[in-house]
Amino acid sequence: MVRSINPKKAKRKNKKGEASSSSSVPSMPTRVWQPGVDKLEEGEELQCDPSAYNSLHGFHVGWPCLSFDILGDKLGLNRTEFPHTLYMVAGTQAEKAPLNSIGLFKISNVSGKRRDVVPKTVVNGDDAMEDEDDEDEDSDSDEESEDGASTTPIIQVRRVAHHGCVNRIRAMPQNPHICVSWADSGHVQVWDMSSHLNALAESETEGKDGTSPALNQAPLVNFSGHKDEGYAIDWSPATAGRLLSGDCMSMIHLWEPASGSWTVDPIPLTGHTASVEDLQWSPAEANVFASCSVDGTIALWDVRVGKTPALSFKAHNADVNVISWNRLASCMLASGSDDGAFSIHDLRVIKEGDAKVAHFEYHKHPITSIEWSAHESSTLAVSSGDNQLTIWDLSLEKDEEEEAEFKAQTKEYVNTPQDLPPQLLFVHQGQKDLKELHWHNQIPGMIISTAEDGFNILMPYNIQNTLPDLAA
């Protein structure tokens, strides 16, 4: 699996095209461009359609980040009103080891607007859609709201020096100020970031220019017992402080909290024959976790029973890069492969044979991240080396009558390709070499992604908890 990203200073790319006058461009139906199928002709370029998002923002922080995590906060659950504020932690992939750092981010003034899933033309006629587009172009170009306030997110950051590139970083769900990092030096380190988070929470100017130097801070724990570097790491959602770390030599170590520190079992759990790529604790059983490997298998473990898997099964014909355990439907486990395929496994029938209940081969490059939504049990997001972030709803099936009704109501403003899977809800592009994505657990519909050229915050317009009734 190719994980590294080009260690060059990231440059922000403008995703917005020049607004053109409706009188100079002939009216024609919008065509959905399919990556890997359609080709750009000479002189053509793709333009982002801002009307496809309730919110879309991009930013970079200097060196690119291979991994990040969204921090839980006390600003409220199920937040829906703009502007939003969020916190996250990220680790860099710098050109030289001493230049790396862990960044704590406060991102405020994340603006947006809730859009109709069905275009306004259904009710108000053709002019309504044109007016809405004009409003979008004006607001996007001016980056100001109707009352004159800026719609650009405010980025505040505090950095802590980290020797070596950060392969993966995760925040403890019960105590988000405690973070763990996997370094390319082979060390796993636990950090207390409470002072930095408090400084960001209490100030609107702390770290605002982003140029403050990285602070030197000793980790709470520095574990060097792995024989090689690794990428797999996960905090237990059930037992605060319990941790797993897996390396490229196929070994997994179990960490247990102990009097303000951690005790790491020196005897590793073994069962894979190649690199352990990802780890996921069960959301329903405190002692059970899953692992995936370059050997193409997924293993299920019970930490109370020995040092080997309770069971293991062949999941893909290539490296299994990532897995995600559904927190709302704990029998479902998603996996993404190096050949671009991703699958859904029903763990209730795993002993009866093939537990694969869904399999998709839409992506043609390695799957780099996969994660179930925290708010919809059938929805998950996937990122790939083909520079696409896709969102899927597995509850959907093709319904020709419903499609015909929707097409009639929207007056064929969008010509949807016939060969797209009906479960595919959204395709996000514009980032180079996508590496990781996360849903925000407290802001329904919000996804953050990281790539070689920086971060995106996106809220697709058609990802809602309850879709409106077309007949309403």
ZAZA-882998 format. One line per field, with one value per residue (C-alpha): residue in three letters; z, x, y. Coordinates in steps of 0.25 Angstrom, whole numbers, always signed. Layout:
N
torlum: c(ALA,...)
up: c(Z,...)
east: c(X,...)
north: c(Y,...)
//
This chain:
472
torlum: c(MET,VAL,ARG,SER,ILE,ASN,PRO,LYS,LYS,ALA,LYS,ARG,LYS,ASN,LYS,LYS,GLY,GLU,ALA,SER,SER,SER,SER,SER,VAL,PRO,SER,MET,PRO,THR,ARG,VAL,TRP,GLN,PRO,GLY,VAL,ASP,LYS,LEU,GLU,GLU,GLY,GLU,GLU,LEU,GLN,CYS,ASP,PRO,SER,ALA,TYR,ASN,SER,LEU,HIS,GLY,PHE,HIS,VAL,GLY,TRP,PRO,CYS,LEU,SER,PHE,ASP,ILE,LEU,GLY,ASP,LYS,LEU,GLY,LEU,ASN,ARG,THR,GLU,PHE,PRO,HIS,THR,LEU,TYR,MET,VAL,ALA,GLY,THR,GLN,ALA,GLU,LYS,ALA,PRO,LEU,ASN,SER,ILE,GLY,LEU,PHE,LYS,ILE,SER,ASN,VAL,SER,GLY,LYS,ARG,ARG,ASP,VAL,VAL,PRO,LYS,THR,VAL,VAL,ASN,GLY,ASP,ASP,ALA,MET,GLU,ASP,GLU,ASP,ASP,GLU,ASP,GLU,ASP,SER,ASP,SER,ASP,GLU,GLU,SER,GLU,ASP,GLY,ALA,SER,THR,THR,PRO,ILE,ILE,GLN,VAL,ARG,ARG,VAL,ALA,HIS,HIS,GLY,CYS,VAL,ASN,ARG,ILE,ARG,ALA,MET,PRO,GLN,ASN,PRO,HIS,ILE,CYS,VAL,SER,TRP,ALA,ASP,SER,GLY,HIS,VAL,GLN,VAL,TRP,ASP,MET,SER,SER,HIS,LEU,ASN,ALA,LEU,ALA,GLU,SER,GLU,THR,GLU,GLY,LYS,ASP,GLY,THR,SER,PRO,ALA,LEU,ASN,GLN,ALA,PRO,LEU,VAL,ASN,PHE,SER,GLY,HIS,LYS,ASP,GLU,GLY,TYR,ALA,ILE,ASP,TRP,SER,PRO,ALA,THR,ALA,GLY,ARG,LEU,LEU,SER,GLY,ASP,CYS,MET,SER,MET,ILE,HIS,LEU,TRP,GLU,PRO,ALA,SER,GLY,SER,TRP,THR,VAL,ASP,PRO,ILE,PRO,LEU,THR,GLY,HIS,THR,ALA,SER,VAL,GLU,ASP,LEU,GLN,TRP,SER,PRO,ALA,GLU,ALA,ASN,VAL,PHE,ALA,SER,CYS,SER,VAL,ASP,GLY,THR,ILE,ALA,LEU,TRP,ASP,VAL,ARG,VAL,GLY,LYS,THR,PRO,ALA,LEU,SER,PHE,LYS,ALA,HIS,ASN,ALA,ASP,VAL,ASN,VAL,ILE,SER,TRP,ASN,ARG,LEU,ALA,SER,CYS,MET,LEU,ALA,SER,GLY,SER,ASP,ASP,GLY,ALA,PHE,SER,ILE,HIS,ASP,LEU,ARG,VAL,ILE,LYS,GLU,GLY,ASP,ALA,LYS,VAL,ALA,HIS,PHE,GLU,TYR,HIS,LYS,HIS,PRO,ILE,THR,SER,ILE,GLU,TRP,SER,ALA,HIS,GLU,SER,SER,THR,LEU,ALA,VAL,SER,SER,GLY,ASP,ASN,GLN,LEU,THR,ILE,TRP,ASP,LEU,SER,LEU,GLU,LYS,ASP,GLU,GLU,GLU,GLU,ALA,GLU,PHE,LYS,ALA,GLN,THR,LYS,GLU,TYR,VAL,ASN,THR,PRO,GLN,ASP,LEU,PRO,PRO,GLN,LEU,LEU,PHE,VAL,HIS,GLN,GLY,GLN,LYS,ASP,LEU,LYS,GLU,LEU,HIS,TRP,HIS,ASN,GLN,ILE,PRO,GLY,MET,ILE,ILE,SER,THR,ALA,GLU,ASP,GLY,PHE,ASN,ILE,LEU,MET,PRO,TYR,ASN,ILE,GLN,ASN,THR,LEU,PRO,ASP,LEU,ALA,ALA)
up: c(+0,-4,+8,+7,+1,-7,+4,-2,+3,-1,-9,-8,-21,-25,-27,-32,-47,-53,-52,-66,-71,-74,-87,-92,-90,-96,-87,-86,-77,-66,-69,-58,-61,-58,-53,-60,-71,-77,-82,-82,-96,-99,-93,-84,-68,-57,-49,-35,-34,-21,-21,-19,-4,+8,+12,+5,+10,+7,+15,+16,+28,+22,+21,+17,+27,+25,+37,+46,+56,+60,+74,+82,+89,+98,+88,+86,+80,+66,+63,+50,+50,+43,+45,+52,+61,+62,+67,+61,+63,+51,+49,+38,+27,+26,+17,+29,+42,+51,+44,+47,+57,+63,+61,+70,+62,+65,+52,+54,+45,+36,+28,+19,+15,+15,+1,-5,-9,-20,-28,-26,-41,-37,-30,-35,-49,-57,-52,-38,-41,-49,-37,-27,-36,-37,-22,-21,-30,-23,-9,-13,-21,-10,+2,+10,+15,+13,+25,+21,+30,+25,+21,+22,+33,+44,+46,+59,+62,+73,+69,+77,+72,+67,+63,+50,+41,+47,+41,+48,+60,+68,+80,+91,+90,+105,+107,+94,+100,+100,+87,+81,+69,+61,+56,+44,+54,+60,+73,+78,+87,+96,+97,+107,+99,+109,+111,+96,+94,+106,+100,+87,+94,+102,+91,+77,+74,+79,+68,+58,+48,+48,+48,+63,+65,+70,+85,+91,+100,+105,+102,+114,+108,+98,+94,+85,+86,+72,+62,+51,+48,+47,+43,+51,+64,+71,+85,+91,+91,+103,+112,+114,+111,+105,+93,+81,+72,+60,+52,+38,+44,+46,+62,+70,+84,+95,+104,+117,+125,+139,+149,+140,+130,+122,+122,+109,+108,+103,+97,+84,+78,+65,+54,+42,+32,+27,+31,+40,+33,+42,+55,+60,+74,+74,+77,+85,+92,+101,+99,+84,+72,+57,+49,+34,+27,+14,+15,+10,+22,+34,+47,+60,+73,+88,+97,+108,+100,+97,+87,+74,+66,+70,+55,+42,+28,+14,+11,-2,-13,-10,+2,+12,+15,+24,+32,+39,+49,+49,+62,+59,+53,+60,+52,+40,+36,+24,+18,+7,-2,-10,-23,-21,-17,-3,+3,+14,+23,+32,+45,+49,+38,+37,+43,+32,+20,+12,+21,+9,+7,-2,-11,-20,-30,-34,-30,-39,-29,-15,-4,+6,+16,+19,+30,+34,+37,+52,+49,+38,+39,+24,+20,+19,+12,+4,-1,-12,-19,-31,-24,-21,-8,-10,-1,-1,+5,+5,+7,-7,-19,-33,-34,-49,-45,-35,-44,-55,-45,-40,-54,-58,-46,-48,-63,-67,-61,-58,-67,-58,-64,-65,-61,-47,-35,-29,-15,-19,-13,-16,-22,-17,-24,-25,-15,-19,-13,-3,+10,+21,+24,+36,+39,+50,+61,+66,+53,+44,+29,+31,+26,+27,+18,+17,+4,-1,-4,+9,+16,+11,+20,+12,+15,+2,+0,-1,+11,+21,+33,+26,+12,+8,+2,-13,-13,-2)
east: c(+0,+5,+3,+14,+11,+20,+27,+26,+19,+4,-2,-16,-24,-36,-48,-57,-58,-60,-75,-80,-92,-105,-107,-93,-94,-106,-115,-113,-115,-104,-96,-90,-75,-71,-56,-49,-60,-61,-48,-45,-43,-31,-35,-46,-45,-54,-61,-67,-82,-84,-99,-96,-92,-98,-84,-70,-57,-42,-29,-15,-5,+8,+13,+3,-4,-5,-15,-24,-35,-47,-48,-61,-65,-75,-82,-94,-99,-106,-102,-109,-108,-97,-86,-80,-68,-59,-46,-37,-23,-13,+1,+10,+18,+30,+42,+52,+49,+51,+41,+29,+19,+5,-5,-17,-27,-39,-47,-58,-67,-70,-81,-91,-106,-116,-121,-133,-131,-141,-138,-147,-152,-161,-170,-166,-162,-149,-145,-144,-132,-125,-127,-121,-109,-107,-107,-97,-87,-88,-87,-75,-68,-69,-68,-77,-91,-103,-100,-86,-79,-68,-71,-56,-53,-44,-32,-25,-14,-4,+7,+15,+29,+29,+41,+38,+26,+13,+7,-6,-12,-24,-31,-37,-52,-55,-43,-41,-29,-21,-16,-7,+2,+9,+23,+31,+42,+35,+30,+16,+14,+3,+1,-6,-11,-20,-12,-13,-27,-31,-23,-30,-44,-42,-36,-41,-26,-17,-10,-18,-7,-2,+13,+16,+27,+25,+26,+35,+27,+30,+20,+13,+18,+28,+27,+38,+34,+29,+40,+36,+27,+12,-1,-11,-16,-30,-35,-46,-60,-64,-52,-45,-30,-30,-22,-17,-5,-1,+11,+17,+23,+9,+9,-2,+1,-10,-9,-16,-18,-11,-10,-9,+0,-1,+4,+7,+7,+21,+16,+9,-4,-1,-9,-6,+5,+7,+6,-6,-12,-24,-30,-45,-50,-65,-75,-83,-74,-63,-53,-54,-47,-44,-31,-28,-15,-7,-10,-24,-31,-39,-38,-47,-41,-45,-34,-39,-35,-21,-12,-18,-31,-44,-46,-41,-46,-42,-48,-41,-32,-22,-17,-28,-24,-35,-47,-59,-68,-82,-86,-101,-102,-91,-92,-87,-72,-67,-54,-46,-35,-23,-30,-40,-52,-59,-68,-79,-78,-89,-83,-95,-93,-78,-77,-87,-78,-77,-81,-80,-93,-89,-77,-74,-63,-66,-52,-40,-29,-26,-36,-29,-40,-54,-64,-78,-87,-89,-104,-109,-106,-107,-98,-82,-72,-60,-47,-38,-25,-33,-35,-50,-57,-70,-83,-92,-105,-106,-121,-124,-129,-132,-146,-150,-163,-158,-146,-156,-165,-152,-148,-161,-161,-147,-150,-137,-128,-118,-115,-110,-102,-109,-97,-95,-98,-112,-105,-95,-100,-89,-75,-66,-53,-43,-32,-20,-15,-27,-22,-32,-46,-55,-70,-72,-80,-87,-90,-98,-94,-80,-68,-54,-43,-28,-19,-6,-11,-18,-32,-46,-58,-71,-85,-92,-106,-113,-107,-118,-124,-138,-140,-152,-164,-164,-179,-179)
north: c(+0,+14,+23,+34,+47,+57,+65,+79,+91,+90,+101,+105,+103,+111,+102,+113,+116,+130,+134,+135,+143,+135,+143,+139,+124,+116,+109,+94,+83,+80,+68,+59,+57,+43,+41,+30,+30,+44,+51,+65,+71,+81,+94,+88,+89,+84,+94,+93,+95,+101,+99,+84,+87,+93,+97,+95,+101,+98,+101,+97,+97,+97,+82,+72,+63,+48,+47,+55,+53,+62,+65,+64,+77,+83,+92,+83,+70,+70,+84,+89,+104,+112,+116,+104,+103,+90,+85,+75,+69,+66,+61,+66,+59,+69,+68,+66,+59,+71,+79,+71,+75,+71,+82,+86,+93,+102,+105,+115,+123,+111,+117,+111,+110,+99,+96,+89,+75,+77,+90,+102,+101,+90,+101,+114,+112,+113,+127,+122,+113,+124,+134,+123,+121,+136,+137,+125,+132,+145,+140,+131,+141,+152,+142,+151,+148,+157,+165,+168,+158,+149,+135,+130,+121,+125,+116,+116,+106,+102,+93,+82,+77,+63,+56,+49,+48,+45,+32,+33,+41,+38,+45,+38,+39,+40,+50,+57,+65,+51,+47,+36,+37,+26,+31,+27,+25,+13,+20,+21,+33,+38,+53,+62,+74,+80,+93,+95,+92,+101,+113,+112,+110,+123,+132,+137,+141,+130,+124,+131,+135,+120,+124,+121,+112,+97,+96,+86,+76,+62,+51,+44,+31,+27,+12,+7,-8,-10,-16,-7,+6,+4,+11,+3,+9,+11,+15,+7,+14,+6,+6,+19,+19,+5,+5,-4,-2,-10,-10,-14,-27,-32,-30,-24,-19,-16,-4,-3,+10,+9,+20,+32,+24,+12,-2,-9,-24,-27,-40,-36,-42,-50,-56,-48,-52,-38,-23,-19,-7,-4,-7,-4,-7,-13,-2,-12,-22,-16,-27,-30,-23,-25,-24,-24,-27,-27,-42,-39,-44,-38,-44,-43,-44,-45,-39,-49,-61,-63,-56,-61,-57,-63,-65,-59,-59,-55,-41,-37,-42,-30,-23,-19,-4,+1,-4,+3,-3,+2,+9,+9,-5,-13,-25,-18,-16,-8,-11,-4,-11,-7,-11,+0,-9,-8,-18,-19,-31,-36,-42,-49,-59,-60,-74,-79,-75,-63,-51,-41,-34,-23,-21,-9,-7,+8,+13,+8,+12,+8,+11,+20,+23,+18,+22,+20,+32,+34,+39,+29,+14,+12,+23,+23,+31,+26,+32,+27,+29,+33,+47,+44,+45,+37,+36,+24,+20,+5,+6,+11,+2,+6,+10,+14,+20,+29,+33,+36,+45,+52,+55,+60,+70,+75,+76,+69,+79,+68,+56,+45,+34,+21,+12,+19,+10,+14,+15,+26,+39,+48,+50,+61,+64,+75,+69,+63,+50,+48,+41,+41,+46,+47,+50,+60,+53,+65,+72,+63,+63,+69,+62,+67,+61,+62,+61,+66,+80,+82,+80,+81,+83,+79,+77,+72,+77,+63,+57,+60,+52,+52,+55,+63,+58,+61,+62,+72)
//
